[in-house]
Amino acid sequence: MPHRVAFYPCCCNDFVEPISLVQPYADRIVFCDVDGGLELEWRVHESKRSRAVKAEFRIDDARKVIASLQRIDVLFYRRDGDGEGGSALFVLGDSVLPSILAKFPSQGGLIITDGSNSRDCNFEQMIQRSGLRKHGWGFNLALSQPLLESHGLHIIRVQPDTPAR
């Protein structure tokens, strides 16, 4: 059985908590950020953590890392912005999201997000009761939202879009 892979682009130094948050949904997490200065902090973190979830950190542009991944089951994305210190990469917008969706397995996956750097009203529509249909996929809030109150994170189910008959 293939690993269930979570991808956390533009993570900065947010390493510890995301591992525990994605553990129920993935057994591997790929962190990435363009800031090479984070490598030492990552090594220190890696030397201290438990190995319940396999983790790796890639220093590169998120778009390049997306292209290199074979599979993404869970997109984890939070606390990013387009101002100083933010990535200005609109991961939930129409320019980046399709490349992530292309890596989802045919049965779909999850997006766990606070809605950071949303563009094109995608996030706002994903969390509406009616959801969003775009790029050949349907996006709807999962029935259970265990991370919303405690962490401000929405869990969005992503499934292949089936045209209405």
C-alpha positions in Angstrom: 0.0 0.0 0.0 1.5 3.4 -0.9 2.3 6.0 1.8 -0.4 8.6 2.4 1.6 11.8 1.7 0.9 15.2 3.2 2.5 18.2 1.6 3.1 21.5 3.5 4.4 24.2 1.2 5.8 27.5 2.5 6.1 26.0 6.0 8.8 28.4 7.4 9.8 26.8 10.7 6.4 25.3 11.5 7.5 21.7 12.0 6.4 20.2 15.3 2.6 20.7 15.5 1.8 19.8 11.8 3.2 16.3 12.2 0.8 15.5 15.0 -2.1 17.2 13.1 -1.6 15.2 9.9 -0.9 11.9 11.7 -4.5 10.6 11.4 -4.5 11.4 7.7 -1.0 10.6 6.4 2.1 8.6 7.3 4.6 10.8 5.5 4.8 14.6 5.4 6.9 16.7 3.0 7.7 20.2 4.3 9.1 22.8 1.9 10.3 26.4 2.0 12.6 28.5 0.0 14.5 29.7 3.0 17.8 27.7 3.2 18.4 29.2 6.6 15.8 26.8 8.0 17.9 23.7 7.4 19.7 23.8 10.7 16.5 24.3 12.6 15.0 21.3 10.7 18.0 19.1 11.6 17.7 20.0 15.3 13.9 19.3 15.2 14.5 15.9 13.4 17.1 14.8 16.0 14.5 15.2 18.8 11.2 14.0 17.4 9.5 10.6 17.4 9.2 8.8 14.1 5.4 8.1 14.0 5.2 10.0 10.8 8.0 10.0 8.3 9.0 13.6 7.5 11.3 15.4 5.2 12.2 19.0 4.5 13.0 20.3 1.1 14.5 23.7 0.4 13.1 24.8 -2.9 10.3 26.7 -4.5 7.0 24.9 -3.7 6.1 24.6 -7.4 9.3 22.7 -8.1 8.7 20.4 -5.1 5.1 19.8 -6.2 6.4 18.8 -9.7 8.9 16.3 -8.1 6.3 14.5 -5.9 4.6 11.4 -7.2 1.6 11.7 -4.9 -0.1 14.1 -2.6 -3.0 12.8 -0.4 -3.2 15.8 2.0 -2.4 19.4 1.3 -1.6 21.0 4.7 -1.4 24.8 4.5 -1.6 27.5 7.1 -0.2 30.8 8.4 1.0 32.1 5.1 0.6 35.5 3.7 1.5 37.8 0.8 3.1 40.5 3.0 6.6 40.6 4.4 7.6 37.2 5.7 4.9 35.5 3.7 5.5 33.4 0.6 3.1 35.4 -1.7 2.4 32.1 -3.3 -1.3 31.6 -3.6 -1.4 27.9 -3.0 -5.3 27.7 -2.9 -5.6 29.9 -6.0 -6.1 28.9 -9.6 -2.4 29.2 -10.6 -1.0 26.7 -8.0 -3.9 24.5 -6.9 -4.3 22.6 -10.2 -0.7 21.3 -10.0 -1.3 20.0 -6.5 -4.6 18.4 -7.6 -2.8 16.6 -10.4 -0.8 14.8 -7.8 -3.9 13.6 -5.8 -4.8 10.0 -6.2 -7.8 9.3 -8.4 -10.1 8.8 -5.4 -9.2 12.2 -4.0 -7.8 13.4 -0.8 -7.9 16.2 1.8 -7.0 19.9 2.2 -6.3 21.0 5.8 -6.1 24.7 5.9 -6.9 28.0 7.6 -7.5 29.5 4.1 -4.2 31.4 4.0 -3.3 33.1 0.7 -6.6 32.1 -0.9 -7.3 33.5 -4.4 -10.2 33.4 -6.7 -12.6 32.9 -3.8 -11.7 29.2 -3.8 -11.4 28.8 -0.1 -14.5 30.7 0.7 -16.5 28.5 -1.7 -14.9 25.3 -0.5 -16.2 25.9 3.0 -19.7 26.8 1.9 -22.4 24.2 2.3 -22.6 23.8 -1.5 -18.9 23.5 -1.8 -16.9 24.2 -4.9 -16.5 22.3 -8.2 -13.4 23.3 -10.1 -10.5 21.9 -12.1 -12.3 18.5 -12.3 -12.7 18.1 -8.6 -15.4 18.7 -6.0 -14.4 20.4 -2.7 -16.7 20.0 0.4 -16.2 20.4 4.1 -15.6 17.0 5.8 -18.4 16.0 8.1 -16.1 16.0 11.1 -14.0 19.1 11.8 -11.8 18.2 14.8 -9.2 20.8 14.1 -11.5 23.8 13.6 -12.1 25.0 17.1 -8.7 24.1 18.5 -6.5 25.2 15.5 -8.7 27.2 13.2 -8.1 24.6 10.4 -10.8 23.4 8.1 -10.7 19.8 6.7 -11.9 19.8 3.1 -12.7 16.6 1.2 -11.4 16.7 -2.4 -13.1 14.2 -4.7 -13.3 13.7 -8.4 -16.0 15.9 -9.8 -18.9 14.0 -11.3 -21.0 16.0 -13.6 -24.7 16.4 -12.7 -27.0 14.3 -14.8 
